[in-house]
Amino acid sequence: MPRAPQHAWYRQSIVWLAAAVLAASLAGSGWLIHVAQRYVDPPLPAAELAGPRLPKLPPAQPEATSAAPGPKAAPR
């Protein structure tokens, strides 16, 4: 039994909305690729090309001191 014409896929607004979103995202991706090819990235400094390095972070625990501070006296 054939379906009624009002239930055909091309009469569903959600299909057209999805097609419009897909077309817009593809067009936007193409435009970004086109624009990105026009503007070249500046070269990186030679120090950054040497390889991965650890960031300069303080140690997880502070170094132990020779004299640990004692408890403070309560004010009277």
Phi and psi restraints in degrees (value plus and minus 20) as a CYANA .aco file:
   2 PRO   PHI     -90.0   -50.0
   2 PRO   PSI     129.9   169.9
   3 ARG   PHI     -96.9   -56.9
   3 ARG   PSI     137.7   177.7
   4 ALA   PHI     -90.5   -50.5
   4 ALA   PSI     123.5   163.5
   5 PRO   PHI     -81.3   -41.3
   5 PRO   PSI     -45.5    -5.5
   6 GLN   PHI     -92.4   -52.4
   6 GLN   PSI     -32.7     7.3
   7 HIS   PHI    -124.8   -84.8
   7 HIS   PSI     -10.8    29.2
   8 ALA   PHI     -85.8   -45.8
   8 ALA   PSI     133.7   173.7
   9 TRP   PHI     -82.1   -42.1
   9 TRP   PSI     -53.9   -13.9
  10 TYR   PHI     -96.1   -56.1
  10 TYR   PSI     -25.1    14.9
  11 ARG   PHI    -119.7   -79.7
  11 ARG   PSI     -18.8    21.2
  12 GLN   PHI    -110.7   -70.7
  12 GLN   PSI     102.8   142.8
  13 SER   PHI     -87.7   -47.7
  13 SER   PSI     -49.1    -9.1
  14 ILE   PHI     -85.8   -45.8
  14 ILE   PSI     -51.6   -11.6
  15 VAL   PHI     -87.0   -47.0
  15 VAL   PSI     -62.8   -22.8
  16 TRP   PHI     -89.0   -49.0
  16 TRP   PSI     -55.9   -15.9
  17 LEU   PHI     -84.4   -44.4
  17 LEU   PSI     -64.6   -24.6
  18 ALA   PHI     -83.6   -43.6
  18 ALA   PSI     -59.9   -19.9
  19 ALA   PHI     -85.3   -45.3
  19 ALA   PSI     -58.7   -18.7
  20 ALA   PHI     -87.0   -47.0
  20 ALA   PSI     -61.5   -21.5
  21 VAL   PHI     -84.7   -44.7
  21 VAL   PSI     -62.4   -22.4
  22 LEU   PHI     -82.4   -42.4
  22 LEU   PSI     -66.0   -26.0
  23 ALA   PHI     -83.6   -43.6
  23 ALA   PSI     -60.6   -20.6
  24 ALA   PHI     -86.4   -46.4
  24 ALA   PSI     -59.6   -19.6
  25 SER   PHI     -89.2   -49.2
  25 SER   PSI     -57.9   -17.9
  26 LEU   PHI     -86.8   -46.8
  26 LEU   PSI     -61.6   -21.6
  27 ALA   PHI     -85.4   -45.4
  27 ALA   PSI     -61.0   -21.0
  28 GLY   PHI     -84.7   -44.7
  28 GLY   PSI     -59.3   -19.3
  29 SER   PHI     -84.5   -44.5
  29 SER   PSI     -63.5   -23.5
  30 GLY   PHI     -82.4   -42.4
  30 GLY   PSI     -60.3   -20.3
  31 TRP   PHI     -85.5   -45.5
  31 TRP   PSI     -62.0   -22.0
  32 LEU   PHI     -83.9   -43.9
  32 LEU   PSI     -58.8   -18.8
  33 ILE   PHI     -84.0   -44.0
  33 ILE   PSI     -63.0   -23.0
  34 HIS   PHI     -81.9   -41.9
  34 HIS   PSI     -66.3   -26.3
  35 VAL   PHI     -88.1   -48.1
  35 VAL   PSI     -58.7   -18.7
  36 ALA   PHI     -85.2   -45.2
  36 ALA   PSI     -49.5    -9.5
  37 GLN   PHI     -93.8   -53.8
  37 GLN   PSI     -41.7    -1.7
  38 ARG   PHI     -97.3   -57.3
  38 ARG   PSI     -53.3   -13.3
  39 TYR   PHI    -129.1   -89.1
  39 TYR   PSI      93.1   133.1
  40 VAL   PHI    -102.0   -62.0
  40 VAL   PSI     121.3   161.3
  41 ASP   PHI     -90.9   -50.9
  41 ASP   PSI     124.2   164.2
  42 PRO   PHI     -89.4   -49.4
  42 PRO   PSI     127.8   167.8
  43 PRO   PHI     -87.3   -47.3
  43 PRO   PSI     130.4   170.4
  44 LEU   PHI     -98.0   -58.0
  44 LEU   PSI     130.7   170.7
  45 PRO   PHI     -83.6   -43.6
  45 PRO   PSI     133.7   173.7
  46 ALA   PHI     -81.6   -41.6
  46 ALA   PSI     -51.0   -11.0
  47 ALA   PHI     -84.7   -44.7
  47 ALA   PSI     -53.0   -13.0
  48 GLU   PHI     -99.0   -59.0
  48 GLU   PSI     -36.2     3.8
  49 LEU   PHI    -107.5   -67.5
  49 LEU   PSI     -28.9    11.1
  50 ALA   PHI     -86.6   -46.6
  50 ALA   PSI     -48.4    -8.4
  51 GLY   PHI     121.3   161.3
  51 GLY   PSI     156.0   196.0
  52 PRO   PHI     -90.9   -50.9
  52 PRO   PSI     120.3   160.3
  53 ARG   PHI    -153.8  -113.8
  53 ARG   PSI     136.9   176.9
  54 LEU   PHI     -97.0   -57.0
  54 LEU   PSI     122.7   162.7
  55 PRO   PHI     -89.2   -49.2
  55 PRO   PSI     136.2   176.2
  56 LYS   PHI    -100.4   -60.4
  56 LYS   PSI      71.4   111.4
  57 LEU   PHI    -133.5   -93.5
  57 LEU   PSI     131.0   171.0
  58 PRO   PHI     -89.0   -49.0
  58 PRO   PSI     137.3   177.3
  59 PRO   PHI     -82.6   -42.6
  59 PRO   PSI     137.3   177.3
  60 ALA   PHI     -83.8   -43.8
  60 ALA   PSI     -58.9   -18.9
  61 GLN   PHI    -141.0  -101.0
  61 GLN   PSI     118.3   158.3
  62 PRO   PHI     -86.1   -46.1
  62 PRO   PSI     133.5   173.5
  63 GLU   PHI     -85.6   -45.6
  63 GLU   PSI     124.9   164.9
  64 ALA   PHI     -92.1   -52.1
  64 ALA   PSI     118.2   158.2
  65 THR   PHI    -117.3   -77.3
  65 THR   PSI     140.5   180.5
  66 SER   PHI     -91.3   -51.3
  66 SER   PSI     -55.8   -15.8
  67 ALA   PHI    -137.8   -97.8
  67 ALA   PSI      91.0   131.0
  68 ALA   PHI     -98.9   -58.9
  68 ALA   PSI     118.5   158.5
  69 PRO   PHI     -87.8   -47.8
  69 PRO   PSI     120.5   160.5
  70 GLY   PHI    -105.8   -65.8
  70 GLY   PSI     157.2   197.2
  71 PRO   PHI     -87.7   -47.7
  71 PRO   PSI     124.6   164.6
  72 LYS   PHI    -102.2   -62.2
  72 LYS   PSI     124.0   164.0
  73 ALA   PHI     -96.8   -56.8
  73 ALA   PSI     120.5   160.5
  74 ALA   PHI     -93.1   -53.1
  74 ALA   PSI     118.2   158.2
  75 PRO   PHI     -88.0   -48.0
  75 PRO   PSI     124.6   164.6
